[in-house]
Amino acid sequence: MKVVVVPESKKHEFIKNVKPNFIKNRFDIIYGDDFFLYRVDDVNGIFYIPVHIDKDEVKVGVWLTNISKKGFSCFKRKVFKDNKNVKIISAECSINKVRNKSKKKIHWHVDLSKTLEEFNKLLSKKARYNTKWYPKKIVEDFGGYEIKQYAVNEIKVGIVEEYFKLKEATHRKDYNADPKEYLAEYNVTNAYVMYINGSIVAIAFANITDDNVYLENITYNQEYSKYSVGMVLYYYIISELLNKGYKTLFLSTGTSEYKHRFNGNSTECYNGRVMRFSTYVAHLIKKIF
């Protein structure tokens, strides 16, 4: 087992080899130049793991990374050894427990087939039927609908403001954020917007990284819920990504029904924080006394 730091001059070149390669593991996109990159020669292969230091805590990019338990342990020891001021290592959606009491999560993703025909064959009979029935019903009742794609520099403030409004109605979530700051904070690269008679009825934001995509969020206008406009938009996105050759659509954690509707696959993973041994001992003493 070998764990080494990638030279500073090479880290931006090799971070593109993180597995899986999507926004949650791409610290070059999230933190710019403020990260280190470790190479772990593991029994399961070679892994590149990004590390961002925030005061006395380290955040590590191991979302769904299939590193072995031993390899992950060696990596954590190496991080503590190299960074004397670090007291805590934190990770999200790690295949391995970060510590014994790590919080279990269920992470969803969709493997994108080579063709839409292959993908549809894997759908349930009901799901296949609905992908055709709801669009047909919208056309019958409203004369049609339109879905537009926007690159991040094309996303108008009004689209983000409408997204905030719809999300507050469906999830009681108040972002209280500037639209442009929101897009930057969540690393949005693309938007998909569905319109009926010129009005927005559903919105999705995504982050495209090489051949993988992370669905940042999706929402819809509840007035059109009986037409499943959110589902129509979601299936459209899958179809578009598949036809363009993308490999995987990551959906993060949660229990939303849509995440497993269209061939969604689940993975058990863990969120957690582990303390340096000396910090842990000090913490125990403080609790006792």
C-alpha positions as CSV (number, residue, x, y, z in Angstrom):
1,M,0.0,0.0,0.0
2,K,1.5,3.3,-1.1
3,V,0.1,6.8,-0.4
4,V,1.9,9.9,-1.8
5,V,1.1,13.5,-2.5
6,V,1.0,14.4,-6.2
7,P,3.4,17.2,-7.0
8,E,1.9,20.7,-7.0
9,S,2.7,21.1,-10.7
10,K,0.9,17.9,-11.6
11,K,-2.2,18.0,-9.4
12,H,-4.5,19.8,-11.9
13,E,-3.5,17.3,-14.6
14,F,-4.2,14.2,-12.4
15,I,-7.3,15.3,-10.6
16,K,-9.2,14.5,-13.8
17,N,-8.4,10.8,-12.9
18,V,-10.6,10.8,-9.8
19,K,-13.1,8.0,-9.6
20,P,-15.9,8.7,-10.1
21,N,-15.2,11.9,-11.9
22,F,-18.0,14.3,-11.0
23,I,-18.4,17.6,-9.2
24,K,-18.3,16.3,-5.7
25,N,-14.8,14.9,-6.2
26,R,-13.5,17.7,-8.4
27,F,-11.9,20.0,-5.9
28,D,-10.2,21.9,-8.7
29,I,-13.7,23.2,-9.7
30,I,-14.9,23.7,-6.1
31,Y,-11.8,25.2,-4.5
32,G,-9.7,26.4,-7.5
33,D,-6.1,25.9,-6.5
34,D,-6.7,25.5,-2.8
35,F,-6.4,21.7,-2.6
36,F,-3.8,18.9,-2.4
37,L,-4.1,15.6,-4.4
38,Y,-3.0,12.3,-3.0
39,R,-2.3,9.1,-5.0
40,V,-3.2,5.9,-3.3
41,D,-1.9,2.6,-4.8
42,D,-4.6,0.3,-3.5
43,V,-5.6,-3.3,-4.0
44,N,-8.6,-2.0,-5.9
45,G,-6.6,0.1,-8.2
46,I,-5.0,3.6,-8.2
47,F,-7.0,6.3,-6.7
48,Y,-6.5,10.1,-6.7
49,I,-8.1,11.7,-3.7
50,P,-8.4,15.5,-3.3
51,V,-7.9,17.2,0.0
52,H,-9.0,20.7,1.1
53,I,-7.8,22.2,4.4
54,D,-10.1,24.6,6.3
55,K,-8.3,25.7,9.5
56,D,-7.9,22.5,11.6
57,E,-10.3,20.4,9.5
58,V,-9.6,18.5,6.2
59,K,-12.4,17.7,3.7
60,V,-11.6,14.8,1.4
61,G,-13.2,14.0,-1.9
62,V,-14.1,10.3,-1.7
63,W,-17.7,10.3,-2.9
64,L,-18.5,6.7,-4.0
65,T,-14.8,6.0,-4.4
66,N,-14.3,2.3,-4.4
67,I,-11.1,2.3,-2.4
68,S,-10.5,-0.6,0.0
69,K,-11.0,-0.2,3.8
70,K,-7.2,-0.7,4.3
71,G,-6.4,1.8,1.6
72,F,-8.7,4.4,3.1
73,S,-7.2,3.9,6.5
74,C,-3.7,4.4,5.2
75,F,-4.8,7.5,3.4
76,K,-6.3,9.0,6.6
77,R,-3.1,8.3,8.5
78,K,-1.0,9.9,5.8
79,V,-3.2,13.0,5.8
80,F,-2.8,13.4,9.6
81,K,0.9,12.7,9.4
82,D,1.5,15.3,6.6
83,N,-0.7,18.0,8.2
84,K,0.2,18.5,11.8
85,N,-2.3,21.2,12.5
86,V,-5.2,19.2,11.2
87,K,-7.4,17.7,14.0
88,I,-10.4,16.4,12.0
89,I,-10.9,14.6,8.6
90,S,-14.4,14.8,7.2
91,A,-16.0,13.0,4.3
92,E,-19.3,12.7,2.6
93,C,-20.8,9.6,0.8
94,S,-17.7,7.5,1.4
95,I,-18.1,3.8,0.6
96,N,-16.1,3.1,3.7
97,K,-17.1,4.2,7.2
98,V,-15.2,7.4,8.1
99,R,-15.4,6.2,11.7
100,N,-17.4,3.6,13.6
101,K,-20.5,5.8,14.1
102,S,-20.6,7.2,10.5
103,K,-24.1,8.1,9.3
104,K,-25.4,5.8,6.6
105,K,-26.8,7.3,3.4
106,I,-28.3,6.0,0.2
107,H,-26.8,7.5,-2.9
108,W,-28.5,7.3,-6.3
109,H,-27.1,7.3,-9.8
110,V,-28.3,6.3,-13.3
111,D,-26.1,4.4,-15.7
112,L,-26.7,5.7,-19.1
113,S,-27.0,3.1,-21.9
114,K,-25.5,3.4,-25.3
115,T,-28.9,4.0,-26.9
116,L,-32.3,5.2,-25.7
117,E,-33.8,2.0,-26.9
118,E,-31.5,-0.1,-24.6
119,F,-32.3,2.3,-21.7
120,N,-36.1,2.0,-22.2
121,K,-36.0,-1.8,-22.3
122,L,-34.7,-1.7,-18.7
123,L,-37.7,0.5,-17.5
124,S,-40.7,-1.0,-15.9
125,K,-43.8,-1.3,-18.2
126,K,-45.5,1.5,-16.2
127,A,-42.5,3.9,-16.5
128,R,-42.2,3.3,-20.3
129,Y,-45.9,4.0,-20.7
130,N,-45.7,7.2,-18.7
131,T,-42.8,8.6,-20.7
132,K,-45.2,8.8,-23.7
133,W,-48.6,9.3,-22.0
134,Y,-47.8,12.5,-20.0
135,P,-46.2,14.4,-23.0
136,K,-49.2,13.4,-25.1
137,K,-51.6,14.6,-22.5
138,I,-49.8,18.0,-22.3
139,V,-50.0,18.4,-26.1
140,E,-53.8,17.5,-26.0
141,D,-54.6,20.0,-23.2
142,F,-52.2,22.8,-23.9
143,G,-51.2,22.4,-27.6
144,G,-47.6,21.5,-26.7
145,Y,-44.6,22.3,-24.6
146,E,-41.0,23.4,-25.0
147,I,-37.8,22.4,-23.2
148,K,-34.8,24.7,-23.6
149,Q,-31.2,24.2,-22.5
150,Y,-29.0,27.0,-21.2
151,A,-25.3,27.1,-20.5
152,V,-24.5,28.8,-17.2
153,N,-23.6,32.1,-18.9
154,E,-27.0,32.1,-20.6
155,I,-29.1,31.5,-17.5
156,K,-31.2,34.6,-16.9
157,V,-31.7,35.9,-13.4
158,G,-35.5,35.4,-13.8
159,I,-35.0,31.6,-14.3
160,V,-33.2,31.3,-11.0
161,E,-35.7,33.5,-9.2
162,E,-38.5,31.3,-10.6
163,Y,-36.6,28.2,-9.4
164,F,-36.4,29.7,-5.9
165,K,-40.1,30.4,-6.0
166,L,-41.0,26.9,-7.1
167,K,-38.7,25.2,-4.6
168,E,-40.2,27.2,-1.8
169,A,-43.6,26.0,-2.8
170,T,-42.7,22.4,-3.1
171,H,-40.2,22.0,-0.2
172,R,-40.6,25.2,1.9
173,K,-37.0,26.0,1.1
174,D,-35.9,29.6,1.2
175,Y,-32.5,30.0,-0.5
176,N,-32.3,33.7,0.4
177,A,-29.5,34.0,-2.2
178,D,-28.5,36.1,-5.1
179,P,-29.2,34.2,-8.3
180,K,-25.7,34.5,-9.7
181,E,-24.1,33.6,-6.4
182,Y,-26.3,30.6,-6.2
183,L,-25.2,29.3,-9.6
184,A,-21.5,29.9,-8.6
185,E,-21.9,28.3,-5.2
186,Y,-23.5,25.1,-6.5
187,N,-21.2,25.0,-9.6
188,V,-24.1,24.9,-12.0
189,T,-23.0,24.5,-15.6
190,N,-26.3,23.9,-17.3
191,A,-30.0,24.5,-16.9
192,Y,-33.0,22.7,-18.4
193,V,-36.2,24.7,-18.5
194,M,-39.7,23.4,-19.5
195,Y,-42.3,25.9,-20.8
196,I,-46.0,25.6,-21.4
197,N,-47.5,28.5,-23.3
198,G,-44.5,30.6,-22.5
199,S,-44.6,30.0,-18.7
200,I,-42.0,28.0,-16.8
201,V,-43.4,24.8,-15.4
202,A,-40.2,22.9,-14.5
203,I,-36.5,23.7,-14.0
204,A,-33.4,21.5,-13.5
205,F,-29.8,22.5,-12.8
206,A,-26.9,20.3,-13.5
207,N,-23.1,20.2,-13.4
208,I,-21.4,18.5,-16.3
209,T,-17.9,17.2,-15.7
210,D,-16.2,15.3,-18.6
211,D,-18.4,12.3,-19.3
212,N,-20.5,12.4,-16.1
213,V,-23.3,14.7,-14.9
214,Y,-24.5,15.6,-11.4
215,L,-28.2,16.7,-11.2
216,E,-27.9,19.6,-8.7
217,N,-31.7,20.0,-8.3
218,I,-35.0,19.8,-10.1
219,T,-38.4,21.4,-9.3
220,Y,-41.8,22.0,-10.9
221,N,-44.9,24.1,-10.7
222,Q,-47.4,22.3,-8.6
223,E,-50.3,23.6,-10.7
224,Y,-49.2,21.2,-13.3
225,S,-48.5,18.2,-11.0
226,K,-51.2,16.0,-12.6
227,Y,-49.2,16.3,-15.9
228,S,-46.0,15.1,-14.1
229,V,-44.0,18.0,-15.7
230,G,-41.1,17.3,-13.5
231,M,-41.0,13.7,-14.7
232,V,-41.3,14.8,-18.3
233,L,-38.3,17.2,-17.9
234,Y,-36.3,14.6,-16.0
235,Y,-36.8,11.9,-18.7
236,Y,-35.9,14.5,-21.4
237,I,-32.6,15.2,-19.6
238,I,-31.7,11.5,-19.4
239,S,-32.5,11.1,-23.1
240,E,-30.4,14.1,-24.0
241,L,-27.4,13.0,-21.9
242,L,-27.6,9.5,-23.2
243,N,-27.7,10.6,-26.8
244,K,-24.7,12.9,-26.2
245,G,-22.6,10.0,-24.9
246,Y,-22.5,10.8,-21.2
247,K,-21.8,7.8,-19.0
248,T,-23.5,8.4,-15.6
249,L,-26.0,10.7,-14.0
250,F,-25.4,11.2,-10.3
251,L,-28.5,12.1,-8.2
252,S,-27.0,12.4,-4.7
253,T,-28.7,11.1,-1.6
254,G,-32.4,11.1,-0.5
255,T,-35.7,9.3,-0.7
256,S,-37.4,11.2,-3.6
257,E,-39.3,8.8,-5.8
258,Y,-37.9,10.1,-9.1
259,K,-34.4,8.9,-8.1
260,H,-35.2,5.3,-8.7
261,R,-38.0,5.6,-11.3
262,F,-35.8,5.6,-14.4
263,N,-33.3,2.8,-13.7
264,G,-31.9,4.5,-10.6
265,N,-29.2,2.5,-8.8
266,S,-28.5,2.9,-5.1
267,T,-25.2,2.7,-3.2
268,E,-24.8,2.6,0.6
269,C,-22.3,5.2,1.8
270,Y,-21.4,7.1,4.9
271,N,-20.9,10.7,6.1
272,G,-18.6,11.2,9.0
273,R,-15.7,12.9,10.8
274,V,-12.7,11.3,12.4
275,M,-10.5,13.0,14.9
276,R,-6.7,12.8,15.3
277,F,-6.0,10.5,18.2
278,S,-4.6,13.2,20.5
279,T,-7.7,15.4,19.7
280,Y,-10.0,12.5,20.4
281,V,-8.3,11.8,23.8
282,A,-8.6,15.5,24.8
283,H,-12.3,15.4,23.7
284,L,-12.9,12.4,26.0
285,I,-11.1,14.0,29.0
286,K,-13.2,17.1,28.5
287,K,-16.4,15.0,28.5
288,I,-15.4,13.1,31.6
289,F,-14.5,16.2,33.6
